[in-house]
Amino acid sequence: MTGKLRLPPLNALRVFHAVVQHRSFRQAADELLVTPQAVGQQIKLLEDTLQVSLFERKGRSIELTESAILLSHFVRAGFEEFAEGVRRVTKSAYRDRINLNASPYFATHYLLPRLSLFREILPGADLRLTTMVDLPDFGRDDIDMTVQWGYGHWHDYETTLLVPDPKIICCTPSIAGKIGSAQDLTRFTLLDTVKSKRLWPDILRHLRVEKTDSDRSIGFDDAATMRRATLQGIGIGLVSVLDAEEDFRSGALVAPLGRDALTDMKPEEVPGFYLVVPKGHLRVKAVAALHRWLTQQDWRGDLKASPLPRPIPLSD
């Protein structure tokens, strides 16, 4: 019969967590208000207990071993659950508060019009909404869950796709008049957001466009700024369906390759808005209720497009 697993001392794990965060024994020592020697002793104790090497010294810096990287995911999740539990039981005023973070685009186009429906389901909850583009630090930022744009690669958390965010290649009519084929896209500046480094490469590969030495692009912090740059004729943008429909109706933008040019891309190449939450947070009833409500909404129904003007014909 296998004996019960003996866990290493909690203080050693706490020191390990600090070293991983700072990638430095000295900075970890400063945070913990101890000496670097004390940090080194705790790391040595942890390594001896686990019988693995956790750090490799590279001059004045340190690098995590494969074992340390693996362990760090579970230690971080554990301390986040500790912090959440303490916060929930010691601050009674916060027990019914739900702190939701959402991508600004998702909050504006999808979430805000429906929040009143959630209030009807859980009227006593104190819902706080913040909007940040980057994944928050759940413990430091006091966030219960977040809706993030991306490809679902948050393996340390409970992750659910709420709605895909397919893009349409858009530009001003004047630029569109110079585009006769997909290859012509490379003649112009390609606009994108800094978070989607793979989006244009995936699209160009899908369209069988050969890259050229003159390929150039501009990355923006958010989709709204990128859309404004597209409207100003700075280059060719990748605009979300809901925004593209509005700009097509006004005539400000057109789809030079047709609205459906990207509809047959592989599902894994299409970004979307994902609900991301630490698993331990779902043990709180109010948080679990919001999570359940968000995953049950028909967000995809909002993507159903109304008829759009036909794209301008490609030049010969």
SEDREN-191351 format. One line per field, with one value per residue (C-alpha): residue number from 1; chain; x, y negated, z. Coordinates in steps of 0.5 Angstrom, whole numbers, plus 500, padded with zeros to 3 digits. Each point is the difference from the previous one (the first is absolute). Example, Ala and Ser with C-alpha at 12.3 -4.5 7.8 and 13.67 -1.06 7.14 Angstrom:
<recs>
seq [1, 2]
mol [A, A]
px [525, 502]
py [509, 493]
pz [516, 498]
</recs>
This chain:
<recs>
seq [1, 2, 3, 4, 5, 6, 7, 8, 9, 10, 11, 12, 13, 14, 15, 16, 17, 18, 19, 20, 21, 22, 23, 24, 25, 26, 27, 28, 29, 30, 31, 32, 33, 34, 35, 36, 37, 38, 39, 40, 41, 42, 43, 44, 45, 46, 47, 48, 49, 50, 51, 52, 53, 54, 55, 56, 57, 58, 59, 60, 61, 62, 63, 64, 65, 66, 67, 68, 69, 70, 71, 72, 73, 74, 75, 76, 77, 78, 79, 80, 81, 82, 83, 84, 85, 86, 87, 88, 89, 90, 91, 92, 93, 94, 95, 96, 97, 98, 99, 100, 101, 102, 103, 104, 105, 106, 107, 108, 109, 110, 111, 112, 113, 114, 115, 116, 117, 118, 119, 120, 121, 122, 123, 124, 125, 126, 127, 128, 129, 130, 131, 132, 133, 134, 135, 136, 137, 138, 139, 140, 141, 142, 143, 144, 145, 146, 147, 148, 149, 150, 151, 152, 153, 154, 155, 156, 157, 158, 159, 160, 161, 162, 163, 164, 165, 166, 167, 168, 169, 170, 171, 172, 173, 174, 175, 176, 177, 178, 179, 180, 181, 182, 183, 184, 185, 186, 187, 188, 189, 190, 191, 192, 193, 194, 195, 196, 197, 198, 199, 200, 201, 202, 203, 204, 205, 206, 207, 208, 209, 210, 211, 212, 213, 214, 215, 216, 217, 218, 219, 220, 221, 222, 223, 224, 225, 226, 227, 228, 229, 230, 231, 232, 233, 234, 235, 236, 237, 238, 239, 240, 241, 242, 243, 244, 245, 246, 247, 248, 249, 250, 251, 252, 253, 254, 255, 256, 257, 258, 259, 260, 261, 262, 263, 264, 265, 266, 267, 268, 269, 270, 271, 272, 273, 274, 275, 276, 277, 278, 279, 280, 281, 282, 283, 284, 285, 286, 287, 288, 289, 290, 291, 292, 293, 294, 295, 296, 297, 298, 299, 300, 301, 302, 303, 304, 305, 306, 307, 308, 309, 310, 311, 312, 313, 314, 315, 316]
mol [A, A, A, A, A, A, A, A, A, A, A, A, A, A, A, A, A, A, A, A, A, A, A, A, A, A, A, A, A, A, A, A, A, A, A, A, A, A, A, A, A, A, A, A, A, A, A, A, A, A, A, A, A, A, A, A, A, A, A, A, A, A, A, A, A, A, A, A, A, A, A, A, A, A, A, A, A, A, A, A, A, A, A, A, A, A, A, A, A, A, A, A, A, A, A, A, A, A, A, A, A, A, A, A, A, A, A, A, A, A, A, A, A, A, A, A, A, A, A, A, A, A, A, A, A, A, A, A, A, A, A, A, A, A, A, A, A, A, A, A, A, A, A, A, A, A, A, A, A, A, A, A, A, A, A, A, A, A, A, A, A, A, A, A, A, A, A, A, A, A, A, A, A, A, A, A, A, A, A, A, A, A, A, A, A, A, A, A, A, A, A, A, A, A, A, A, A, A, A, A, A, A, A, A, A, A, A, A, A, A, A, A, A, A, A, A, A, A, A, A, A, A, A, A, A, A, A, A, A, A, A, A, A, A, A, A, A, A, A, A, A, A, A, A, A, A, A, A, A, A, A, A, A, A, A, A, A, A, A, A, A, A, A, A, A, A, A, A, A, A, A, A, A, A, A, A, A, A, A, A, A, A, A, A, A, A, A, A, A, A, A, A, A, A, A, A, A, A, A, A, A, A, A, A, A, A, A, A, A, A, A, A, A, A, A, A]
px [500, 503, 501, 497, 504, 504, 499, 506, 500, 495, 506, 504, 495, 498, 508, 500, 493, 504, 506, 496, 497, 506, 505, 505, 502, 501, 494, 496, 504, 498, 492, 501, 504, 505, 507, 502, 504, 493, 497, 505, 500, 492, 501, 506, 495, 494, 505, 502, 493, 498, 507, 500, 504, 495, 505, 506, 505, 502, 505, 496, 493, 497, 496, 494, 501, 494, 498, 500, 495, 496, 499, 499, 494, 497, 503, 497, 493, 501, 502, 494, 495, 503, 500, 493, 497, 503, 497, 493, 500, 503, 496, 493, 498, 504, 496, 495, 504, 502, 506, 500, 505, 498, 504, 497, 497, 497, 497, 497, 498, 497, 500, 497, 494, 498, 502, 493, 498, 506, 497, 493, 503, 505, 497, 504, 507, 504, 503, 506, 503, 507, 503, 507, 503, 505, 499, 499, 504, 494, 503, 503, 495, 494, 497, 495, 500, 501, 498, 507, 501, 504, 501, 498, 507, 499, 502, 500, 493, 493, 499, 494, 499, 494, 500, 505, 502, 501, 503, 499, 505, 498, 503, 497, 497, 506, 505, 495, 501, 507, 499, 499, 502, 502, 507, 499, 499, 507, 501, 497, 501, 496, 497, 499, 500, 506, 497, 499, 506, 498, 494, 502, 505, 495, 495, 506, 501, 493, 499, 507, 503, 508, 503, 505, 506, 495, 495, 499, 495, 498, 497, 496, 498, 493, 495, 496, 507, 501, 493, 501, 507, 496, 495, 505, 503, 507, 500, 495, 497, 497, 493, 496, 493, 496, 504, 501, 492, 500, 505, 498, 493, 503, 504, 506, 504, 499, 502, 505, 500, 493, 497, 500, 508, 502, 493, 504, 506, 501, 497, 506, 503, 494, 501, 494, 498, 501, 498, 506, 499, 504, 497, 500, 496, 494, 499, 497, 492, 500, 506, 497, 493, 503, 505, 494, 496, 506, 501, 492, 499, 499, 506, 501, 493, 502, 505, 494, 502, 494, 501, 506, 501, 504, 508, 502, 503, 507, 504, 502]
py [500, 493, 496, 493, 494, 496, 493, 495, 494, 495, 494, 504, 500, 492, 499, 504, 496, 493, 502, 503, 493, 496, 505, 497, 503, 492, 497, 506, 499, 492, 502, 505, 496, 505, 501, 503, 505, 502, 501, 504, 505, 500, 502, 505, 503, 501, 503, 505, 502, 500, 504, 495, 494, 494, 494, 500, 494, 496, 495, 495, 502, 507, 504, 505, 507, 504, 503, 493, 497, 506, 499, 493, 500, 504, 496, 494, 503, 502, 493, 497, 505, 498, 493, 500, 504, 495, 495, 503, 502, 494, 494, 502, 494, 503, 507, 498, 496, 502, 497, 501, 498, 500, 498, 493, 502, 506, 495, 495, 504, 507, 499, 493, 501, 506, 499, 498, 507, 503, 495, 503, 507, 498, 493, 500, 501, 494, 500, 496, 500, 497, 501, 501, 503, 504, 506, 498, 502, 503, 500, 493, 497, 503, 503, 506, 501, 497, 500, 500, 500, 505, 507, 504, 501, 499, 507, 498, 498, 502, 498, 500, 497, 495, 497, 500, 494, 501, 494, 497, 497, 493, 493, 494, 500, 496, 505, 506, 497, 502, 507, 505, 507, 502, 499, 493, 499, 501, 493, 496, 500, 505, 498, 504, 500, 502, 506, 503, 502, 506, 497, 497, 506, 505, 496, 499, 507, 502, 495, 503, 494, 500, 495, 495, 496, 494, 503, 495, 499, 496, 502, 497, 500, 502, 501, 494, 496, 505, 499, 492, 501, 504, 495, 495, 503, 502, 507, 507, 502, 506, 498, 504, 502, 495, 494, 502, 500, 493, 497, 504, 497, 493, 501, 498, 507, 506, 507, 500, 508, 501, 500, 508, 500, 503, 504, 507, 499, 505, 500, 500, 494, 495, 496, 499, 498, 505, 500, 501, 502, 503, 507, 498, 494, 504, 503, 493, 500, 493, 501, 507, 497, 495, 505, 504, 494, 498, 507, 501, 493, 501, 495, 503, 498, 492, 502, 502, 495, 496, 499, 496, 496, 504, 499, 496, 504, 502, 497, 504]
pz [500, 498, 506, 501, 496, 504, 498, 501, 505, 498, 501, 495, 495, 502, 499, 493, 498, 501, 496, 494, 500, 500, 497, 505, 507, 503, 497, 503, 507, 500, 499, 505, 505, 501, 498, 493, 504, 503, 494, 497, 506, 499, 493, 502, 505, 494, 495, 506, 501, 493, 498, 494, 497, 500, 497, 496, 501, 494, 503, 504, 497, 501, 496, 501, 499, 497, 507, 503, 494, 501, 507, 500, 496, 506, 506, 497, 499, 507, 503, 496, 503, 507, 499, 497, 506, 505, 496, 500, 507, 503, 496, 501, 496, 494, 500, 495, 496, 493, 497, 492, 495, 493, 493, 499, 493, 503, 506, 495, 494, 504, 508, 502, 496, 504, 507, 502, 498, 505, 506, 499, 502, 506, 502, 506, 497, 500, 493, 498, 493, 498, 493, 499, 493, 504, 504, 507, 506, 504, 507, 499, 496, 504, 494, 500, 493, 493, 493, 496, 492, 497, 499, 506, 502, 508, 502, 508, 500, 498, 493, 496, 493, 501, 492, 495, 497, 492, 496, 494, 496, 499, 497, 497, 493, 497, 502, 498, 493, 500, 502, 495, 504, 506, 499, 499, 508, 501, 496, 506, 507, 504, 506, 506, 508, 504, 503, 494, 497, 496, 497, 494, 498, 501, 495, 495, 500, 500, 494, 497, 500, 499, 505, 496, 503, 500, 505, 506, 505, 506, 507, 504, 507, 499, 495, 500, 498, 495, 497, 500, 496, 495, 499, 499, 494, 504, 498, 499, 507, 503, 502, 505, 496, 504, 499, 493, 499, 502, 496, 494, 501, 500, 494, 504, 499, 495, 500, 494, 500, 502, 506, 500, 499, 506, 502, 499, 504, 505, 507, 504, 495, 502, 507, 504, 507, 506, 507, 504, 508, 505, 502, 507, 499, 498, 507, 501, 499, 497, 496, 497, 499, 495, 497, 498, 498, 495, 497, 499, 496, 492, 499, 493, 498, 500, 494, 496, 494, 497, 492, 498, 494, 495, 500, 494, 494, 500, 494, 494]
</recs>
